[in-house]
Structures are given as C-alpha cells and as structure tokens.
Amino acid sequence: MNPPSILRRLAFVLGSVLIVVAVPAVKAETVAPRAEKKALPVATAFEKDVGDNGPMVLKITNTSSSAIAVRVVVIESVLSHAKPRNRKHDHLIEAGKSAAVTGLAAADKVTITAEGYESVELVVK
C-alpha cells in the first residue's frame, strides 16, 4: 500500500466517527420534550339495554367543573354491510352531566378523546 491510500482510509474512518458521534447530539438538542397530558376527567360505565339502544350502552359522565368536548370512536367487533365499522360521536358534556353511546356489542372497542387530555380506551365485555 502506498502512503496516500492509507491517509485516505484514515480520513474516511475519522470522518465516519465524527458523523456517528455528531448526528445523535444534534438530534437530541432539536427534539422538544412532550408536554404531559392530564387524565381525561370522565367516569364511564357500561349498562345493559334491552331496547333499541342495546345490547350495551356506554354512559360517560363529566367529573370536572366545566364543560368538556369529547370525541368517541367506536370500532365495532362485528362487521355489517349496512354500516361502516367505525362510528364517531362528538359530545359536549356539561359539568356533572352525562352522555350516552348506544348500540354497543361485546368486544367493541371505544376510544374517548379530548384536546389536551390523555385518551381513554375501553372494550365492551
């Protein structure tokens, strides 16, 4: 080997080491920390319903001192050709009041979200 090829290889290795060390350091500084979200101030309960709203109904009660806007997404466990698999419901629940999500069946997955809060995920049993 001649000396210029050794110098080129050494320069390549040193350059690679600098890139490997410098890139993670730059990324670590540019990533902003995530703000921690508060728990969603709701209480939930599943109730049986033998009428047109059943077989199960989810009751969502606002436990905070102010109204809260929530989005409820239901992923149905049984597919039907007559309706989509996902249902979305938007509710504005006043303080101390409740909202109901009807038409739930066993193994349906329900996700409750509100801006600034952690989501609540439930499965109908």
N, CA, C and O of each residue as an XYZ file, in Angstrom:
500
protein
N       0.833     -1.187      0.000
C       0.000      0.000      0.000
C       0.869      1.238      0.000
O       1.923      1.286      0.634
N       0.415      2.206     -0.705
C       1.176      3.449     -0.726
C       0.613      4.410      0.330
O      -0.555      4.293      0.703
N       1.407      5.334      0.803
C       1.003      6.249      1.876
C      -0.250      7.068      1.553
O      -1.042      7.274      2.473
N      -0.502      7.555      0.333
C      -1.726      8.318      0.101
C      -2.996      7.500      0.337
O      -3.983      8.056      0.818
N      -3.013      6.202      0.018
C      -4.224      5.405      0.230
C      -4.461      5.174      1.723
O      -5.610      5.100      2.160
N      -3.407      5.061      2.496
C      -3.560      4.922      3.954
C      -4.137      6.208      4.531
O      -5.014      6.163      5.394
N      -3.654      7.342      4.064
C      -4.182      8.619      4.551
C      -5.658      8.781      4.171
O      -6.455      9.273      4.970
N      -6.015      8.374      2.975
C      -7.422      8.463      2.555
C      -8.304      7.578      3.434
O      -9.386      7.997      3.847
N      -7.858      6.382      3.717
C      -8.633      5.471      4.569
C      -8.756      6.022      5.988
O      -9.828      5.955      6.591
N      -7.676      6.558      6.514
C      -7.693      7.138      7.852
C      -8.646      8.333      7.905
O      -9.405      8.479      8.863
N      -8.607      9.178      6.887
C      -9.517     10.328      6.825
C     -10.966      9.862      6.739
O     -11.839     10.462      7.366
N     -11.235      8.817      5.986
C     -12.581      8.278      5.859
C     -13.085      7.753      7.205
O     -14.217      8.032      7.601
N     -12.245      6.995      7.900
C     -12.631      6.427      9.193
C     -12.893      7.535     10.201
O     -13.902      7.498     10.905
N     -12.006      8.518     10.283
C     -12.194      9.629     11.226
C     -13.446     10.438     10.890
O     -14.172     10.856     11.792
N     -13.698     10.657      9.627
C     -14.906     11.373      9.213
C     -16.166     10.613      9.581
O     -17.151     11.212     10.013
N     -16.143      9.308      9.416
C     -17.303      8.479      9.768
C     -17.569      8.514     11.264
O     -18.721      8.588     11.692
N     -16.508      8.462     12.060
C     -16.661      8.515     13.509
C     -17.258      9.853     13.923
O     -18.143      9.891     14.778
N     -16.800     10.936     13.342
C     -17.344     12.249     13.682
C     -18.823     12.352     13.322
O     -19.602     12.934     14.077
N     -19.212     11.800     12.194
C     -20.622     11.831     11.793
C     -21.459     11.020     12.763
O     -22.529     11.472     13.172
N     -21.003      9.837     13.143
C     -21.754      8.979     14.054
C     -21.905      9.645     15.418
O     -22.954      9.518     16.049
N     -20.887     10.344     15.881
C     -20.935     10.993     17.181
C     -21.718     12.308     17.117
O     -22.452     12.617     18.055
N     -21.587     13.078     16.058
C     -22.195     14.398     15.988
C     -23.682     14.359     15.666
O     -24.428     15.175     16.207
N     -24.144     13.465     14.825
C     -25.550     13.445     14.407
C     -26.493     13.176     15.575
O     -27.472     13.909     15.719
N     -26.258     12.166     16.422
C     -27.175     11.983     17.560
C     -27.173     13.174     18.507
O     -28.213     13.482     19.089
N     -26.054     13.849     18.682
C     -26.002     15.014     19.562
C     -26.865     16.141     19.012
O     -27.529     16.832     19.785
N     -26.873     16.343     17.717
C     -27.696     17.379     17.109
C     -29.162     17.019     17.248
O     -29.974     17.879     17.589
N     -29.523     15.764     16.990
C     -30.910     15.347     17.103
C     -31.426     15.499     18.524
O     -32.562     15.932     18.716
N     -30.634     15.160     19.511
C     -31.065     15.246     20.896
C     -31.403     16.679     21.281
O     -32.317     16.896     22.077
N     -30.703     17.645     20.746
C     -30.967     19.034     21.074
C     -32.191     19.574     20.359
O     -32.876     20.446     20.894
N     -32.483     19.081     19.166
C     -33.580     19.634     18.381
C     -34.936     19.033     18.729
O     -35.960     19.601     18.347
N     -34.987     17.911     19.435
C     -36.255     17.288     19.793
C     -36.813     17.987     21.027
O     -36.165     18.041     22.072
N     -38.022     18.519     20.892
C     -38.667     19.193     22.020
C     -39.329     18.156     22.922
O     -39.891     17.178     22.429
N     -39.270     18.356     24.224
C     -39.922     17.405     25.122
C     -41.436     17.491     24.975
O     -41.985     18.569     24.745
N     -42.103     16.358     25.108
C     -43.558     16.320     25.010
C     -44.180     16.816     26.304
O     -43.721     16.502     27.402
N     -45.219     17.587     26.145
C     -45.946     18.047     27.320
C     -46.793     16.887     27.832
O     -47.454     16.196     27.056
N     -46.767     16.686     29.117
C     -47.556     15.609     29.693
C     -49.016     16.008     29.695
O     -49.361     17.139     30.039
N     -49.867     15.081     29.313
C     -51.297     15.341     29.268
C     -51.941     14.879     30.564
O     -51.491     13.927     31.202
N     -52.999     15.572     30.935
C     -53.742     15.214     32.141
C     -54.722     14.095     31.827
O     -55.089     13.867     30.675
N     -55.133     13.409     32.872
C     -56.140     12.360     32.707
C     -57.473     12.997     32.327
O     -57.826     14.062     32.834
N     -58.195     12.355     31.450
C     -59.490     12.848     30.993
C     -60.476     12.786     32.163
O     -60.666     11.717     32.743
N     -61.110     13.915     32.521
C     -61.990     13.943     33.704
C     -63.384     13.383     33.413
O     -64.372     14.118     33.424
N     -63.452     12.100     33.158
C     -64.736     11.441     32.928
C     -64.791     10.135     33.705
O     -63.770      9.507     33.984
N     -66.013      9.748     34.044
C     -66.268      8.429     34.619
C     -67.089      7.666     33.591
O     -67.980      8.236     32.961
N     -66.798      6.390     33.417
C     -67.501      5.601     32.403
C     -68.139      4.376     33.040
O     -67.630      3.824     34.015
N     -69.262      3.965     32.469
C     -69.942      2.754     32.931
C     -70.711      2.144     31.764
O     -71.381      2.851     31.011
N     -70.606      0.833     31.624
C     -71.394      0.117     30.627
C     -72.677     -0.365     31.298
O     -72.656     -0.868     32.421
N     -73.791     -0.202     30.589
C     -75.081     -0.648     31.104
C     -75.771     -1.491     30.044
O     -75.662     -1.212     28.850
N     -76.487     -2.532     30.488
C     -77.257     -3.351     29.552
C     -78.537     -2.616     29.196
O     -79.116     -1.918     30.029
N     -78.976     -2.776     27.957
C     -80.208     -2.152     27.486
C     -80.910     -3.152     26.589
O     -80.336     -3.619     25.605
N     -82.147     -3.485     26.922
C     -82.873     -4.479     26.139
C     -83.676     -3.844     25.011
O     -84.277     -4.553     24.204
N     -83.693     -2.518     24.948
C     -84.461     -1.831     23.910
C     -83.670     -1.639     22.637
O     -82.746     -2.395     22.338
N     -84.046     -0.621     21.896
C     -83.403     -0.318     20.618
C     -81.989      0.229     20.768
O     -81.255      0.289     19.782
N     -81.584      0.633     21.979
C     -80.262      1.221     22.201
C     -79.203      0.189     22.531
O     -78.027      0.535     22.643
N     -79.582     -1.054     22.688
C     -78.684     -2.078     23.187
C     -77.941     -2.824     22.108
O     -77.962     -2.449     20.935
N     -77.292     -3.877     22.521
C     -77.427     -4.520     23.816
C     -76.677     -3.826     24.958
O     -76.981     -4.065     26.127
N     -75.704     -2.973     24.634
C     -74.971     -2.262     25.686
C     -74.946     -0.765     25.373
O     -74.967     -0.354     24.212
N     -74.901      0.031     26.432
C     -74.812      1.484     26.320
C     -73.657      1.934     27.201
O     -73.521      1.466     28.332
N     -72.827      2.833     26.696
C     -71.734      3.409     27.486
C     -72.193      4.766     28.000
O     -72.570      5.641     27.220
N     -72.159      4.934     29.312
C     -72.509      6.205     29.938
C     -71.208      6.920     30.298
O     -70.379      6.376     31.028
N     -71.028      8.146     29.781
C     -69.827      8.945     30.036
C     -70.248     10.149     30.869
O     -71.059     10.960     30.423
N     -69.702     10.268     32.079
C     -70.054     11.353     32.982
C     -68.870     12.296     33.146
O     -67.755     11.854     33.423
N     -69.108     13.587     32.977
C     -68.083     14.617     33.140
C     -67.884     14.864     34.628
O     -68.818     15.277     35.315
N     -66.683     14.619     35.135
C     -66.391     14.809     36.558
C     -65.685     16.127     36.838
O     -65.317     16.400     37.980
N     -65.490     16.957     35.799
C     -64.802     18.233     36.010
C     -65.819     19.324     36.342
O     -67.026     19.083     36.338
N     -65.320     20.520     36.627
C     -66.187     21.645     36.986
C     -66.575     22.496     35.781
O     -67.234     23.523     35.939
N     -66.177     22.084     34.589
C     -66.532     22.822     33.378
C     -66.905     21.848     32.261
O     -66.602     20.657     32.328
N     -67.558     22.373     31.249
C     -67.963     21.539     30.118
C     -66.732     21.018     29.380
O     -65.688     21.670     29.358
N     -66.865     19.846     28.781
C     -65.755     19.255     28.041
C     -66.289     18.661     26.732
O     -67.316     17.984     26.707
N     -65.562     18.935     25.656
C     -65.916     18.393     24.343
C     -65.117     17.117     24.122
O     -63.887     17.135     24.142
N     -65.815     16.018     23.914
C     -65.149     14.733     23.711
C     -65.541     14.151     22.357
O     -66.625     14.414     21.836
N     -64.642     13.364     21.808
C     -64.919     12.583     20.601
C     -64.841     11.126     21.007
O     -63.878     10.691     21.639
N     -65.868     10.381     20.636
C     -65.933      8.955     20.936
C     -65.877      8.199     19.612
O     -66.688      8.435     18.717
N     -64.912      7.292     19.500
C     -64.774      6.468     18.310
C     -65.039      5.026     18.719
O     -64.403      4.496     19.630
N     -65.985      4.406     18.032
C     -66.338      3.012     18.296
C     -65.872      2.176     17.108
O     -66.242      2.441     15.964
N     -65.062      1.172     17.393
C     -64.659      0.201     16.372
C     -65.448     -1.062     16.673
O     -65.201     -1.744     17.667
N     -66.390     -1.359     15.809
C     -67.284     -2.482     16.057
C     -66.580     -3.815     15.827
O     -65.776     -3.965     14.907
N     -66.903     -4.772     16.684
C     -66.277     -6.088     16.596
C     -66.890     -6.941     15.497
O     -66.235     -7.843     14.976
N     -68.118     -6.671     15.145
C     -68.804     -7.433     14.108
C     -69.042     -6.522     12.916
O     -69.639     -5.454     13.049
N     -68.577     -6.946     11.767
C     -68.764     -6.150     10.554
C     -70.158     -6.339     10.000
O     -70.718     -7.435     10.042
N     -70.710     -5.255      9.479
C     -72.012     -5.288      8.850
C     -71.904     -4.577      7.514
O     -71.242     -3.545      7.403
N     -72.550     -5.125      6.509
C     -72.506     -4.488      5.192
C     -73.343     -3.214      5.162
O     -73.166     -2.377      4.278
N     -74.235     -3.065      6.105
C     -75.154     -1.933      6.096
C     -74.569     -0.677      6.734
O     -75.113      0.412      6.556
N     -73.465     -0.811      7.477
C     -72.902      0.363      8.137
C     -71.386      0.254      8.237
O     -70.835     -0.845      8.169
N     -70.712      1.388      8.399
C     -69.243      1.356      8.498
C     -68.788      0.715      9.804
O     -69.544      0.654     10.773
N     -67.546      0.240      9.819
C     -67.007     -0.409     11.016
C     -66.737      0.599     12.132
O     -66.907      0.285     13.310
N     -66.317      1.813     11.762
C     -66.015      2.842     12.760
C     -67.170      3.830     12.848
O     -67.707      4.275     11.834
N     -67.537      4.160     14.069
C     -68.544      5.203     14.298
C     -67.893      6.295     15.128
O     -67.140      6.006     16.058
N     -68.175      7.541     14.799
C     -67.631      8.670     15.551
C     -68.782      9.503     16.097
O     -69.752      9.799     15.399
N     -68.644      9.870     17.368
C     -69.650     10.693     18.029
C     -68.940     11.854     18.708
O     -67.950     11.646     19.409
N     -69.428     13.065     18.511
C     -68.907     14.229     19.225
C     -69.945     14.658     20.253
O     -71.125     14.805     19.938
N     -69.485     14.858     21.490
C     -70.388     15.255     22.570
C     -69.793     16.446     23.307
O     -68.583     16.503     23.528
N     -70.636     17.390     23.683
C     -70.255     18.456     24.609
C     -70.975     18.127     25.905
O     -72.195     18.258     26.001
N     -70.212     17.701     26.895
C     -70.799     17.242     28.156
C     -70.611     18.335     29.203
O     -69.484     18.697     29.541
N     -71.718     18.853     29.709
C     -71.677     19.880     30.748
C     -71.148     19.275     32.048
O     -71.180     18.057     32.227
N     -70.666     20.121     32.948
C     -70.116     19.666     34.227
C     -71.163     18.865     34.994
O     -72.292     19.318     35.184
N     -70.778     17.678     35.429
C     -71.671     16.829     36.208
C     -72.720     16.096     35.392
O     -73.461     15.287     35.949
N     -72.810     16.343     34.114
C     -73.809     15.700     33.249
C     -73.204     14.491     32.549
O     -72.003     14.238     32.643
N     -74.060     13.744     31.840
C     -73.624     12.530     31.164
C     -74.036     12.531     29.699
O     -74.941     13.255     29.286
N     -73.349     11.704     28.932
C     -73.693     11.438     27.535
C     -73.706      9.934     27.368
O     -73.038      9.214     28.110
N     -74.466      9.457     26.395
C     -74.570      8.013     26.176
C     -74.146      7.657     24.758
O     -74.442      8.373     23.802
N     -73.453      6.545     24.647
C     -73.098      5.969     23.348
C     -73.863      4.655     23.273
O     -73.626      3.742     24.064
N     -74.775      4.567     22.322
C     -75.671      3.422     22.248
C     -75.240      2.429     21.176
O     -74.343      2.693     20.375
N     -75.906      1.284     21.188
C     -75.693      0.288     20.145
C     -74.378     -0.441     20.221
O     -73.837     -0.844     19.192
N     -73.849     -0.622     21.415
C     -72.573     -1.319     21.578
C     -72.804     -2.816     21.767
O     -73.833     -3.228     22.302
N     -71.855     -3.616     21.331
C     -71.921     -5.070     21.481
C     -70.613     -5.569     22.086
O     -69.636     -4.825     22.163
N     -70.599     -6.808     22.505
C     -69.410     -7.402     23.121
C     -68.212     -7.288     22.187
O     -68.331     -7.506     20.981
N     -67.068     -6.948     22.747
C     -65.773     -6.827     22.072
C     -65.637     -5.573     21.213
O     -64.624     -5.417     20.531
N     -66.622     -4.676     21.222
C     -66.443     -3.380     20.559
C     -65.373     -2.600     21.313
O     -65.282     -2.676     22.538
N     -64.565     -1.850     20.570
C     -63.517     -1.022     21.185
C     -63.961      0.432     21.127
O     -64.386      0.920     20.079
N     -63.858      1.120     22.262
C     -64.299      2.506     22.373
C     -63.114      3.357     22.820
O     -62.443      3.030     23.798
N     -62.861      4.449     22.099
C     -61.805      5.389     22.467
C     -62.442      6.758     22.676
O     -63.159      7.260     21.810
N     -62.171      7.356     23.837
C     -62.691      8.683     24.165
C     -61.509      9.637     24.187
O     -60.529      9.399     24.894
N     -61.596     10.729     23.407
C     -60.516     11.703     23.361
C     -61.062     13.105     23.568
O     -62.224     13.391     23.277
N     -60.195     13.973     24.078
C     -60.493     15.392     24.219
C     -59.165     16.133     24.129
O     -58.137     15.632     24.584
N     -59.189     17.306     23.551
C     -57.960     18.066     23.344
C     -57.294     18.393     24.679
O     -57.928     18.917     25.594
N     -55.993     18.070     24.771
C     -55.216     18.366     25.969
C     -55.256     17.282     27.033
O     -54.643     17.428     28.090
N     -55.976     16.190     26.764
C     -56.101     15.114     27.744
C     -55.645     13.791     27.135
O     -55.640     13.620     25.916
N     -55.261     12.857     28.013
C     -54.935     11.510     27.567
C     -56.217     10.833     27.119
O     -57.288     11.111     27.658
N     -56.120      9.962     26.155
C     -57.311      9.252     25.686
C     -57.652      8.104     26.649
O     -56.798      7.594     27.374
N     -58.925      7.724     26.623
C     -59.415      6.592     27.418
C     -59.837      5.522     26.426
O     -60.629      5.789     25.522
N     -59.311      4.311     26.587
C     -59.648      3.199     25.703
C     -60.341      2.105     26.498
O     -59.855      1.662     27.538
N     -61.502      1.676     25.976
C     -62.321      0.685     26.657
C     -62.699     -0.425     25.683
O     -62.719     -0.222     24.469
N     -62.997     -1.595     26.229
C     -63.505     -2.715     25.434
C     -64.782     -3.191     26.114
O     -64.798     -3.420     27.324
N     -65.845     -3.338     25.342
C     -67.114     -3.806     25.874
C     -66.981     -5.296     26.207
O     -66.503     -6.077     25.385
N     -67.395     -5.677     27.386
C     -67.310     -7.084     27.809
C     -68.682     -7.664     27.959
O     -68.822     -8.836     28.308
